[in-house]
Amino acid sequence: MRRSQSFSISIGRPYDEVYGYLSKPLNYQNWAAVEPGSFKPLDDGDWQAETPFGFRHFRFSPPNRHGVLDHAIFVPGGEILYTPMRVVPNDEGTELIFTFFRRDGMDDAQFASAVEWIMTDFLALKSLLEARNRA
Amino acid sequence: MLKARTLTVQIARPVKEVYAYLVDPANLAGWTTVERGRPVPEAGPLVWAFDGPRGTVLVHFTPANPFFVLDYSLHAGGQLTQAAHVRLIPNGAGTVLTHTSVQQPVVSDAAFASEEEWMWSDLLVLKSLMEA
C-alpha cells in the first residue's frame, strides 16, 4: 500500500454546477498544470498534454451519479495511478474530497511538497469555481 | 454551507473484499455500536432500522455500484441527523476509506464532534476486523 493523504475543500457553488464543470475533461486545463494549447483528446478517450514534468496522458472517470471525478496522469505506456476525487453536495455548496498517493521514489519531504503543490491547484480550482457565474 | 469533516483510514485488505462486507447492511452491527438491524421495505428499498444506544435509527444505504461508494444517511425521530459520504479507493493490495460527514442543522457542534469521535473509533474497529 502506498502512503496517502486525503483532503476536503468546501466550494461555495452548487453541486450540479461544480460536477457539471469538472466532469468535462476540456475544463481540466483551466485549473491544472498543463501547457496552454497542448491539452487535446486522443482517439481512445484519453487526453494528452505537455506538463512541467514532460509529455503525459490523462484519463478521467466516466460520467456517474456519485460525483466521482478521478483522474490519472501517466507516461504513455507506464503505470496508471489515479488521483481519486469526488464532489458531494453540502447544503447550497459542494464538498470536494481528494486523495493523493505517494509516488515511487518519493521520500517524506517530497511527498509533503507534492501535497502542498496539489493543495495549491485545488485552492486555485476553488477560486475559479467560485468566481464563475458570479454576477 | 454546513461544516464538513473527512476521516481517512487505510485498510490492508483488497478493496473488493472491504466493499463486499460494507455494502451489506446486515454487517453494520459487526463493527459499530448498533444492534442487529432489519430491513424496512415500506420506507425504501435500502432502508434498515437499527436499535442503538440512542434509540432506533433508520439508515438509508446506497445501491451497489462500481465506484465503491457507500453513502448513508441516518434518520431519527423523523429528522435527518447524519449524512455521510463514504468511498473506498483501491490502494494496491489495500484500501483507503474516506468518510465525509456534513453537520446537519439539527446537530450541535458538540454533538457533531462527538459523532466524529465515535465514527473514528468505529472505523478503527472496522480496520482491525478486516485485517484480522
Boltz contact constraints between the chains, C-beta under 6 A:
constraints:
  - contact:
      token1: [A, 1]
      token2: [B, 91]
      max_distance: 6.0
  - contact:
      token1: [A, 1]
      token2: [B, 92]
      max_distance: 6.0
  - contact:
      token1: [A, 1]
      token2: [B, 94]
      max_distance: 6.0
  - contact:
      token1: [A, 2]
      token2: [B, 91]
      max_distance: 6.0
  - contact:
      token1: [A, 4]
      token2: [B, 96]
      max_distance: 6.0
  - contact:
      token1: [A, 6]
      token2: [B, 8]
      max_distance: 6.0
  - contact:
      token1: [A, 6]
      token2: [B, 98]
      max_distance: 6.0
  - contact:
      token1: [A, 8]
      token2: [B, 6]
      max_distance: 6.0
  - contact:
      token1: [A, 8]
      token2: [B, 100]
      max_distance: 6.0
  - contact:
      token1: [A, 10]
      token2: [B, 1]
      max_distance: 6.0
  - contact:
      token1: [A, 66]
      token2: [B, 67]
      max_distance: 6.0
  - contact:
      token1: [A, 66]
      token2: [B, 69]
      max_distance: 6.0
  - contact:
      token1: [A, 68]
      token2: [B, 67]
      max_distance: 6.0
  - contact:
      token1: [A, 84]
      token2: [B, 89]
      max_distance: 6.0
  - contact:
      token1: [A, 86]
      token2: [B, 87]
      max_distance: 6.0
  - contact:
      token1: [A, 88]
      token2: [B, 85]
      max_distance: 6.0
  - contact:
      token1: [A, 90]
      token2: [B, 1]
      max_distance: 6.0
  - contact:
      token1: [A, 90]
      token2: [B, 2]
      max_distance: 6.0
  - contact:
      token1: [A, 90]
      token2: [B, 4]
      max_distance: 6.0
  - contact:
      token1: [A, 90]
      token2: [B, 102]
      max_distance: 6.0
  - contact:
      token1: [A, 91]
      token2: [B, 1]
      max_distance: 6.0
  - contact:
      token1: [A, 91]
      token2: [B, 2]
      max_distance: 6.0
  - contact:
      token1: [A, 93]
      token2: [B, 1]
      max_distance: 6.0
  - contact:
      token1: [A, 95]
      token2: [B, 4]
      max_distance: 6.0
  - contact:
      token1: [A, 97]
      token2: [B, 6]
      max_distance: 6.0
  - contact:
      token1: [A, 97]
      token2: [B, 98]
      max_distance: 6.0
  - contact:
      token1: [A, 97]
      token2: [B, 100]
      max_distance: 6.0
  - contact:
      token1: [A, 99]
      token2: [B, 89]
      max_distance: 6.0
  - contact:
      token1: [A, 99]
      token2: [B, 96]
      max_distance: 6.0
